[in-house]
Amino acid sequence: MSYPAITNTSSARSAALSIFQAGIKAADPYLAVKRFLSSDGANIEILLDLDDAAQIRTGHWSKIRVIAIGKAACAMSKAAQEIIPRHLFSAPGLAVTNYENVTEVAQTKVMGAGHPLPDQNGYHAALCCAEQLSLAQKDELVLVLVSGGGSALIPYPVDAISLEEKIATTDLLLACGATINQINCVRKHLSKLKGGGFARLAAPADVHALILSDVLGDDLSSIASGPTVPDPSTYNDAISIFNDYGIWDRVPSKVQQHLEQGRLGNIPETPKTDDVIFNTCTQTLIGSNAISVKATFNAAVQLGYQTQLYDAHLCGETRVAAEAWVLAAKQLRNNDNNHTLALVAGGETTVSLKGTGRGGRNQELALAFALAATQHNLTGNWTFLSGGTDGRDGPTDAAGGIVDQDSFTRMMQAGLDPQALLNNNDSYTALQGSQDLLITGATGTNVADLQILLLHPTDIPTLL
């Protein structure tokens, strides 16, 4: 792979974009499925470990049902349809994805649904998933293709609460800055499909999941709320999350009642490790944020940067993370102002909503970085990119932001007050004014976020 030489700020931004795209390519869901799923024309084989070709799951299944959920559902379904022999399909495949990623897939019913907030189309899609799972027979395989976003896309609330009440609960958690793991813990205890729900409905059929992870650390019970794996969390854990954020009294009353009944043992818990339904249920991790971070690291090295891993699990409050990164960069620059340096990271920060503006965690991280760099006088030429690998950051058309040493000035020249916009959680307006929005369109994958910081001496040299 070749990249343009870095000769000025504009090409430094191009380099950051190229490095980011390398990370997205490494998470290509179509190629990932192809690496782990194969067929001899009569049956299929599923590789359980990419580093150990001997670990394979195969069976003489009479039929196979394919259900894909998540932002990469269409690409993963396309790969599976090309591999699995036609005579093995018991029904057309089913793929549920966010509206931006809806594409036609042969022999597959593709359904668009709301994300990050569930909607009625998602509820209808969830019913279709439940129907396919319930029809599965003992000698069949249910192949589940899981990618990030799957949790919000198939809302199937328990009978005691309505979809509107579940949406309101999710909205409440998002607004208070709850982590994705915390949100999924609650979702699993309000849903019929999450937290092992797929495995429970499909039993006694065999189940295997090919999973593209958008969760740091790749906890399979957290990815899309773990539809095919045991759930270690409890009703009490879900209630504690609301109490920890001080919002229990704002939770819809029927949701409160359901969780309390579960805590008291009057409602069955989500299935745990010792449940027999998992005896015939396996899974393979086929892509992750860590793999994409490694790809960005290698791309930066190929460009000639002295490259370091800043953080493989970037998390915490977005503004705090931005300032810490600026201070680390300043220390690096003070120690070495003669070389081009690259710092790469992956993860998901959190935003506590206190304003009424637009944006997402990546845009807010980029804006907060630009402000902190100005406040702490980060010298030299620098370019910072933070983007969601799915191509969408919050409820906007941007994947994130890409800022440099002149971004603050451009915002001021556009008549904007960057600090006031940050305080109002309006990073979109700030970055739009400085022409720093990162627009990629839907990528068809989702392995959390990637961050790239490029540091150059005052006079940017050409990289060979």
Residue, then its C-alpha position, 0 to 999 in steps of 0.5 A: m500500500s502506498y501513501p502520499a508524501i507529507t509536505n504540508t498540513s493538507s497532506a497530513r490530514s490526507a495521511a490521517l484519513s488514509i490511516f483511518q481507512a486502513g483500520i476500517k478495511a481491517a474490519d471488512p465484515y464480508l472478508a471476515v466471514k469468508r475467512f471463517l466460513s467454508s463449504d465442500g459443496a455438501n456441508i459447511e465448516i466453521l473455523l473456531d480459531l484463525d490461528d488454529a486450523a484444526q479447531i473446526r465445527t462441522g455437522h451434517w445439518s439438514k438445514i441452515r437458517v441464517i440471521a444477521i443483526g447489526k450494522a454489518a449485517c448485509a455484508m456478512s449475509k452476502a458472504a454467507q449466501e455465497i458460501i452455503p450450498r443452496h440446498l441447505f437453506s431452510a428459508p431465505g436469510l434474514a438481515v436486520t441493519n440500520y437504515e444507512n447500511v441497507t443494501e440488497v442481498a440475494q436470497t435474503k430479506v433485508m430489514g432496516a431499523g432505528h439506531p441508536l434508538p429503537d423504533q417500530n421497524g426494529y420491533h417488527a424485525a425482532l418479531c421476524c427473528a423470533e419467528q425464524l428462531s422458533l421454527a428451528q429444528k433439532d437437526e438444523l443449524v442457526l447461523v447468527l451473524v452478529s455485529g455492532g448495533g445489533s442490540a438497538l436494531i431488534p427491540y423485543p421488550v418483555d410483555a410487561i413493558s411497551l416499546e415506547e417505555k423501552i425507548a424512553t429508558t434507552d434514551l435516559l441512559l444515553a443522555c446520562g453518559a452510561t457506558i455501552n456495557q451498562i446500557n446493554c445490561v439494562r437492555k438484556h433484562l428488558s428483552k426477549l432476544k438479548g442476553g442469550g435470548f436467541a439461544r433460548l428460542a432456537a433450542p434444541a437446534d444447533v447455534h453458531a455465531l460469527i461475531l464482529s466485535d464493537v466492544l473493547g475487550d471483546d466481551l461476547s456477552s456485551i456485543a449486541s447484548g450477547p444474543t447467543v451467549p450466557d449473561p453474567s449480569t443480573y436484575n440487581d445490576a440493572i437497577s444499580i446502574f440507574n441508582d449510580y447515575g441518580i436517575w432511578d426515579r425518572v425510569p418509566s414505572k412499568v420498567q421499574q416494576h419489571l426490574e424489581q420483580g426480577r430482583l425479587g426472583n419473581i421473574p426468571e433471570t437471563p440464561k446463565t453459563d450452566d443453562v443446557i441451551f448453551n450445550t449446542c451453542t458456540q461462537t467465533l470472534i471474527g473481527s475487533n477494534a484491536i485488529s483495526v488498531k493494529a492496522t492503523f499502527n502498521a499504516a502509520v509505520q508504512l508512511g514513515y511515522q515513528t508510531q506508538l500505541y497511545d491507548a488500546h482501550l480509550c475510554g472515560e469522559t470525552r473531555v478528560a480523555a482529550e486533555a490527557w492526550v494533549l498533555a501526553a502529546k506535549q510531553l512527547r513534543n518537548n522531548d522530540n521536536n525533530h521527528t514525525l510521530a504518530l499515536v494511535a488508539g481505539g476505544e469508546t469515550t462517553v459524553s455526559l449530555k448537558g446541552t442541546g447541541r448536535g454531535g457524537r463522542n468522536q466529534e466532541l473528542a476532536l473539538a475538545f482536543a482542539l481546545a485543549a491543544t490551544q489552552h496548553n499550547l501544543t506546539g508544532n504542526w499536528t493533526f488529530l482524527s477521531g472517528g467511528t468505524d461505522g461512519r456515523d457519530g451520534p445522530t449526525d451524518a458525520a463519522g467524527g472529526i479531524v482537527d489541526q493546529d489551525s482549527f481553533t482559529r478557523m472556528m473563531q474566523a467563522g464567528l463561532d465560540p468553540q468553548a461555548l459550543l463544547n459546553n452546549n454539546d454542539s461539536y457538530t456546529a463547531l467542526q462544520g464551521s471550521q470544515d473539520l467534520l469527518i464524513t465517510g458515509a456508512t462503512g458497513t462495519n462497526v468495531a467501535d472508534l479509532q483515533i490518530l494523532l500525527l505530530h510534525p515539526t514546525d516545518i513539515p518534512t517530506l516522508l519517504 
